């Protein structure tokens, strides 16, 4: 992964830096209301920490009670906040309403600002996604960070589309596709994929993402498993059976486990058996998460103890 456009960035001892929003999910159910730290990038960082990965988060929170709760939550998994992350006057939030099947609907109260100067040291991998890559003014700074690190470390991206926070479909698609040439691995849910490309099927979407420069395209399909594709190989991995408490953070747990696998395996020359293993482990992490309320991803010990779990039919 050499980049002739700029000098190599010195190596950071961190395995992963995650860039993106951290907020409070205010979850409303028939039984009442409860608050959880959330935000897709923060959930991914927390999930990585639970899996034993050395990870820090670059975000924007406030010095209020909610910000303190987020920092403590991340710290419980060994995740640190990079300097400049406490930059807002108040911490953002989302109101999450759960349906009877555990699916979640979100309404947001979000501010997103970020220093455009990236940390000097490059980790092994940078992950970003969600609101952080679409919402101005912070989205521009995220893109500058990716440009800074492009070619010096692997970059993964999960757009985690939130239509209520986006402009037109054309604007959102343009922002998304403008980032792909900086991305090594892009992961979408089937809902994200259909929203971005309503006229393409899942295989066609994966092919399109690869043609724009991604090395690995991953599309998750809930109970129908996930598709993992490179220019040479495509596999479909079944989901893992699970009783659903709610779906909050399931996709982020999938992403955390996928990144952990890529750190171990690398992102180049992925054979079908590599893709199968990556997808199976990530699907298991998501299945464990949906069994319990909130964004509560598995630890490494939990994941190892369940690796023999049967796949869904």
Secondary structure as the mmCIF struct_conf table of DSSP 4:
data_model
#
loop_
_struct_conf.conf_type_id
_struct_conf.id
_struct_conf.beg_label_comp_id
_struct_conf.beg_label_asym_id
_struct_conf.beg_label_seq_id
_struct_conf.end_label_comp_id
_struct_conf.end_label_asym_id
_struct_conf.end_label_seq_id
TURN_TY1_P TURN_TY1_P1 UNK A 4 UNK A 5
BEND BEND1 UNK A 6 UNK A 6
HELX_LH_PP_P HELX_LH_PP_P1 UNK A 7 UNK A 10
STRN STRN1 UNK A 11 UNK A 11
HELX_LH_PP_P HELX_LH_PP_P2 UNK A 12 UNK A 12
BEND BEND2 UNK A 13 UNK A 13
BEND BEND3 UNK A 15 UNK A 15
STRN STRN2 UNK A 16 UNK A 19
BEND BEND4 UNK A 20 UNK A 20
STRN STRN3 UNK A 23 UNK A 29
TURN_TY1_P TURN_TY1_P2 UNK A 30 UNK A 31
STRN STRN4 UNK A 32 UNK A 38
HELX_RH_AL_P HELX_RH_AL_P1 UNK A 40 UNK A 50
TURN_TY1_P TURN_TY1_P3 UNK A 51 UNK A 52
STRN STRN5 UNK A 55 UNK A 58
STRN STRN6 UNK A 62 UNK A 62
BEND BEND5 UNK A 63 UNK A 64
HELX_RH_AL_P HELX_RH_AL_P2 UNK A 65 UNK A 75
TURN_TY1_P TURN_TY1_P4 UNK A 76 UNK A 78
HELX_LH_PP_P HELX_LH_PP_P3 UNK A 79 UNK A 79
STRN STRN7 UNK A 80 UNK A 81
HELX_LH_PP_P HELX_LH_PP_P4 UNK A 82 UNK A 82
TURN_TY1_P TURN_TY1_P5 UNK A 83 UNK A 84
STRN STRN8 UNK A 88 UNK A 88
BEND BEND6 UNK A 89 UNK A 90
STRN STRN9 UNK A 93 UNK A 98
TURN_TY1_P TURN_TY1_P6 UNK A 100 UNK A 101
BEND BEND7 UNK A 102 UNK A 102
STRN STRN10 UNK A 104 UNK A 109
BEND BEND8 UNK A 116 UNK A 117
HELX_LH_PP_P HELX_LH_PP_P5 UNK A 118 UNK A 119
BEND BEND9 UNK A 120 UNK A 121
STRN STRN11 UNK A 122 UNK A 122
BEND BEND10 UNK A 124 UNK A 124
STRN STRN12 UNK A 125 UNK A 129
HELX_RH_3T_P HELX_RH_3T_P1 UNK A 130 UNK A 133
TURN_TY1_P TURN_TY1_P7 UNK A 134 UNK A 134
BEND BEND11 UNK A 135 UNK A 135
TURN_TY1_P TURN_TY1_P8 UNK A 136 UNK A 137
HELX_RH_AL_P HELX_RH_AL_P3 UNK A 138 UNK A 149
STRN STRN13 UNK A 150 UNK A 150
TURN_TY1_P TURN_TY1_P9 UNK A 151 UNK A 152
STRN STRN14 UNK A 153 UNK A 153
STRN STRN15 UNK A 154 UNK A 158
HELX_RH_3T_P HELX_RH_3T_P2 UNK A 163 UNK A 165
HELX_RH_AL_P HELX_RH_AL_P4 UNK A 169 UNK A 180
TURN_TY1_P TURN_TY1_P10 UNK A 181 UNK A 182
BEND BEND12 UNK A 184 UNK A 184
STRN STRN16 UNK A 185 UNK A 189
HELX_RH_AL_P HELX_RH_AL_P5 UNK A 190 UNK A 196
TURN_TY1_P TURN_TY1_P11 UNK A 198 UNK A 199
BEND BEND13 UNK A 200 UNK A 200
HELX_RH_AL_P HELX_RH_AL_P6 UNK A 202 UNK A 211
TURN_TY1_P TURN_TY1_P12 UNK A 212 UNK A 213
BEND BEND14 UNK A 215 UNK A 215
STRN STRN17 UNK A 216 UNK A 220
HELX_RH_3T_P HELX_RH_3T_P3 UNK A 222 UNK A 224
STRN STRN18 UNK A 226 UNK A 229
BEND BEND15 UNK A 231 UNK A 232
STRN STRN19 UNK A 234 UNK A 237
STRN STRN20 UNK A 240 UNK A 240
BEND BEND16 UNK A 245 UNK A 245
TURN_TY1_P TURN_TY1_P13 UNK A 248 UNK A 249
HELX_RH_AL_P HELX_RH_AL_P7 UNK A 250 UNK A 265
BEND BEND17 UNK A 267 UNK A 269
HELX_RH_AL_P HELX_RH_AL_P8 UNK A 272 UNK A 290
TURN_TY1_P TURN_TY1_P14 UNK A 291 UNK A 291
BEND BEND18 UNK A 292 UNK A 295
HELX_LH_PP_P HELX_LH_PP_P6 UNK A 297 UNK A 299
HELX_RH_AL_P HELX_RH_AL_P9 UNK A 300 UNK A 306
TURN_TY1_P TURN_TY1_P15 UNK A 307 UNK A 308
HELX_LH_PP_P HELX_LH_PP_P7 UNK A 309 UNK A 310
STRN STRN21 UNK A 311 UNK A 311
HELX_LH_PP_P HELX_LH_PP_P8 UNK A 312 UNK A 312
#
